Amino acid sequence: MWRIGTVAALRDETATARTITLEVPDWPGHLAGQHVDVRLTAEDGYSAVRSYSIASAPNSAKRLEITVERLPNGEVSPYLTQQVAVGDRLELRGPIGGWFVWRPEQPEPIQLIGGGSGIVPLMAMIRSHGSAKSAAPFRLLYSVREPGVVFYYDELRKRSENGRSLTITYAYTRATPKDSPRPPSRIDASLIAEAAWPSKLVPTCYVCGPTPFVESVAGFLSAGGNGPDKIKTERFGPTGGRK
């Protein structure tokens, strides 16, 4: 079923990524981690459909947010990140997905691991965790190229300030801040052992990002003793679509 969402607000997250707030009067609600299909149709009838994770926590306001990163070869992303305006209408289908979701009634420790724009569904979980006032401890390991491309930087900083409900570790792969305790590097087994919940606590792990990133991280988690039923993954394809 396709629904109509009206663009209510726009917010730039980085130089190439934008969050779009949509009002959807008949939105049925969603779970943190689900996604939507967005369909754009040109005047000549050509249409393109892309899937985007929902960034916002479940709410009763009939609103949802998606964060879109502009890609060099993307058909849809340049329009959504540069041309779409408040008041425009987009076709949506969803919510979609039931495996890669977090529910407020989950009491166990939660390990979130995101690569680049893979932070988006994890951010929905973080926001849902906060709005539900859940006592489940959350950790986030976030891999990005450099400080300037961190999504939701200010919000993540504020949510982690008390050091109890959310702990964040950044893994910068190309350039680090001046005060970074480690040089640029990718997530490896030693960083997983240092920053992630130990497997003896039986955490649920959510991993999202490009396919090679997800497969590598899932392998490290498995080698560290986490069971396959406790490692939930979501992969993004080369055009930004989900798999």
N, C-alpha and C positions, 0 to 999 in steps of 0.2 A: 504494500500500500504506500503510495507516494503522498506526502503531505507538503504543504506550503509553509515555509519559514520566512519571516520578514526580518531583514537585518536591522537590529535595534542599536547596536554599538560596534565600534571597531577600535582595536588597541594593538599597537605594534609591540611585539615582544623582543624582536631583534631587528637588524637591518633587512632581513629577508623573511621574517615570519610575522604573521598577524593573527590575532585572536578575533573571531567573529561571533558576536552574540546574536542569537536568533530567537525571535518570539514565534512559538508554534502553538496556536490556540488548542489544537486537538492532540497535543503531545501526550502519549500515554505514560510517560515516566521512563526512567532508565536506571541501570545499575552502573556503579563505577567500574570502568574497564570496557564498556560496550562502545560500539561505533555506529556511524550512519553512512549511508550512501548519499552522495550529492550529485544531482544531475543538472547539467547546463545544456541548453538547447540554443543553437545559433539561428539566425534569421532564415538561413537556407535549409533548416530542418536537421542539420547534423547535431548529434548530441554526444556528450561524453559523460561518463559516470566514474567517479572516484570515491573511495572510502576514506573517511576521516574519523579518528578517535574523538570521543566526546571528552572535553577537558573539564567540564563543570561537574560538581557534585549533584546527585539527585536532589530535586527540589520540587516544590508545589507551584512555582511561578510560571510554569509552561515556557520556560526559557532553557536554552542550552548553549554551550560554547564549543566551538571547534577552533583549533589552532593549526594554521596552514603554513607550511614552509615553501617558499618559492624555489622551484627547481629549474635548472637550465633548459631541460627538454620537456617540461611539463606542459600539458595542454590546458589544464584547469587552474593550476596554482598561480600563474601570472595574473589571471583575472581576479581571483579571490584575494590576492595579496596586494594588488595595485589599483584595480579598477572598481571593484564592488563598492557600493555606497550605502549609507544608512537609508532605509526605505526600500531597497531592492528586495526582490523575492527570489528565493531559491527552493528547488524541489528536493525533498529529503525522503529517505526511506529508512525506517528503523524504529526503535533501536535493534541492533543486531549483535549476537554473541551471548554465550552463557558460560563458557569455560574460563575465560580470562577476565574474571570479575572478582571484586572484593565486596563482602557484605558486612555490615556493622556488627552482626552477631558473632563474627569470627574472633575468638579470644587469643589465638596463638600469635607469636611474634611474626611480623611481616617484613620480608626483605624485598625491596624494590630495586631493580637494576635497569637503567635506561641508557640507550645510546643515541645521542643527538635528539631528533624529534620523537624518539621513542619514549620521552618523558611524558608525552601528552596523556595517555590513559593512566599512567602512574600518578599524574597530578590530580586526576579525578578521584583516585583512591585517597590521596593525601587530603584533599578537600572534603571528601565524604567522611573520612576518619575524624576530621576536625569538627564538622557540623554535627556528627552523631555523638561527639564527646566520648569516643571509644577509648578504652583503657589499653587496647592492644598496642604494644610497642612497635614503632615503625622505624626502619632504617632505609635510607636511599643511597645507592651508589650510582652516580651520574657521570657518564663518560661524554665529554665534549671536546671539540678541537681546541678552543681557547675561551677565555672569560667572556668575551664579547658576544658569544653565541649561546649563552646560557638562557634557556626559556624560564620565565617566571622568577627571575633572580631575586627581586625584592620580596616577593611573597614567600619564597622558600626560606630566605634569610629570617624573616619574621617568625615563620612557623617553627623554625629550629632553634630560636634564641633560648628557649627555656631548657633545651637539652634533654627533655624527658619524652615528649610525645613523638618527636621526629629528630633523627640524627642523620646528617648528610655528609657524605664523602665525595669529593669531586676527583675525577681522573681526567686530567687534561692531556690530550694526545699530541698537540703541536706547540702550544705556548702556555705558560703558567703565570699566575699572579706573582708579584714580587715576594710575597710572604708564603708561597707554597712550600710545604714540607718535602715535596718530592718532585723530581724532574719530569718533563713530559714523557708519558708512557701509556701504553694500553692496559686495560684490565687483565691481570694474570692471576695465577693460582695464589701467589703470595698476597696480593691485594685483597682477593676474596677472603683469604684466611684472616686477614687483619681487619677488614671493614664489615664483613657480612656476619650475620648471626651464625654461631656454630650449629652444626647439624644436630647435636645432641639436644638442642632446644626444640627441634622439629618445627622450624619455621615454614611458612608458605612463601615461596619465592616467585616473584613476577618479573619476567625479563622481556623487554621490548626494545626493538631496534632493527637495523638491517640484518638480513639473514646470516651473514658470516659472524657478526657480533653476537647474535642470539645463540647460534650453535656453539661458539667458543665459550661463552659464559655458562651456558647450560652444561657443557662438558666439565668445566671447573667445579660447578656446584655438585654435579653427580660424583665426581672424583672425591669431593670433600665429604661424602656420606649422605647427601640429601637424596631421598627417594624420588623416583620419577613422578609419582603422584603428587609430590610437593613442589615440583618445578613447573610453573605455568608460563608458556611462552607465546609471544605475538611477534610476527615478522613483518617487516615492511619491504616492499619490492623496490627496484631501482627508480620507478616513477613516482614513488611516494604512496602507492597503493598498499593495502594490507593483504596479507596472505593467511 
